[in-house]
Amino acid sequence: MAKKFPLQPSNPERVCWGCDRYCSAADLECGNGASRTQHPIELFGEDWYLDGDWGIEPPNDEKKPKQRQI
């Protein structure tokens, strides 16, 4: 079973997010010399999971309010 993907990790720069192993950035086990995969929070900001279709259901208290149509 896959590990739950953290929405807002405290130190995302310390971990490789490319697979379910979540290796330390200094000790990549599956990359054969590849570089670390960044967490989406590093690329898109703290509200990265609210936009787009990530397949992640945000917690109820953090859902973006629906816009009213005029």
Secondary structure, DSSP 8 states (H G I E B T S, - for coil): ------SS-S-GGGB--SSTT--BTT--SSSSS------HHHHH-TTGGGSS--S----GGG--------
